[in-house]
Amino acid sequence: MFNDIGGLELVTIVVLAILVFGPDKLPKVIQDVTGFIRKIRAFSDSAKQDIRSELGPEFKDFEFEDLNPKTFIRKQMGENEDLKELRSSFDLRKELNEVTDAVNGREPESAPAAATPGAAAASTGPDLLKKPAAPAPEARTPFDADAT
C-alpha cells in the first residue's frame, strides 16, 4: 500500500504529525488510527466471507484480487500458450524501426534496393503524388524510436 513512500517522505510525515498533534497527543492519535484500520480490515474480511458464502460452492476458488484488471490480464496472458508464442514471435523493435523508416521516407532494410520512394512516385504520373524532397540529413532532427 505504501510502497512508493520513501524515507524522506516518511520523516516529513512524522515531523508534520508531531507539529500538528503535539508530542503528548500523538500516541493516542496513532492508537486511534490503527484501531480504525483494524475495524476496516475486519469489515472487509467479513464482507468477503459473506460474498463467498452467497456465491455458493461453484466459486470456492474465486479471489477478489482477480477483479483488479491488471491481475486479471496477467492471469489470462500467463495461462494461454498461444499468447506466449505470439508474444515471443513479435519483435516490437523491428516494427518500430519499420514505422520510423516509413515516416522518415527511408526504405526499410528488408525492402529491395532497386525500389526507391522517388521512383515509385515518378512512375505514377501527376505531380500531386510525388513526395516532397527530403531535407538535408544535417538539417533533420534525430528521431529516437525508443523514446516514444
N, C-alpha and C positions, 0 to 999 in steps of 0.2 A: 504494500500500500504506500509506504513512504520510501520507496527505493530511490527516488530521484532527489531526496533531500541530502545535501552534503553537510560536512562538518561545520563549515562556517554558517550555513543557514540554520542549523540546529542550535548553535551557540547564540545566534541572533534572536531566535525564538525564546530561548531560556532567559536571556537578558531582558527582552521585552516583557516576558511574563513576570519577572521579578519587579520590574519598574511599574507595571500596571497593577498587580495584585499585592505587591509587598512581600517581603520575606516571611512575615508571620502568617499570612493567609494563603500563601502558595501551596503548602502541603494539603490543606483542606480542599483547594480547588483541584489539585491533581487527583485526590481521592474521589471527588465527585465526578470528574471526567472519566476516570477508569471504571467507576460503578455504572455510569451511563453507557459506556461502551460494552460492558458485560451484559447489561439488560438488552441492548440492541442485538448482540450476538445470540442471546438466549431466545429472543423473539424470532430472529431469523431462522435459527435451527428448528424451533417448534413449527414455524410456517412451512419449512421444507418437509418436515416429517408429515404434516397434515396433507400437503400436496401429494407426497408419495403414497400415503395411505388412500387418498381419494382416486389416484390414477389406477390403482389395482396392481395385481401381480405381473401384468404384461410389461409394465415399465419399471421393474425392480432394478434394472441396471441403468436407469435414467440418471444422468448427472446434470446438475444445474449449470456447471461450467460449460457444458456443450451449447448453452444458449448464447454464449458470447460468440459473435460472428467470426472472430479470428480463430478461436479454438475450434469451432465447427469446421471451418475451411481447412485448417491444418489436419484435423482428424480425417476428413474426406480425402484430402490430397495424399495423405500418408497411406491410406488403405488401398488406393486404386493403383494397380500396377501399370495400366495403360497410361495414366498421367505421369508416372515416373519415367516411363520410356519416352513419352513425348517431351518432357522437360529436359531429359538428357540429350535428345536429338536436336533441340532448338538452340542455336547459337546466337544469343542476343547481340553480342559484339559485332558479329558478321552482318547481321541485319541492320544494325545502326550505322555501320560503315557504308553499306549499300545505300541507305537513305541519305546519308551525308553526301556521298558522291553524286547522287541524283539531284540533290538540292544545289550543290555547287557546280553542276554541269559537267562533271568528270565522268569518264567511263568506269564502271566497276572493273575490278581485276579479273573477274571471270568472263567478261564480255570479249569478243574478238577485237583485235587491234584495228582491223580494217574499217569497222563501222564507227564513225565519229559523229557526234551530235550535229555538227555543221553540215556534213554531207547528207545526213538524213533530212534536215530541214531544207536544204537547197534542192533536193530531188522532188520535193512536194510541190513546188511551183511558186505560189504567191508569196510576197514579201511579209505578209502577216504571220505566216507560220515559221519564219526564220527566228532563231533565238538571238537575243541581243549579244553583242560581243562581250566576252568575259573581261572584267577589269584585270589590270596587270597583277601578277602574283604578289608583288611587293605592296600594292595598294589595298589588297584584300585582307580583312582582319581574319586571324586564325579561328577556326571553329573546333571546339573540343567536344567530341561526341560523348565523352564520359561525364561532362559537366551538366548535361541536360537531363 
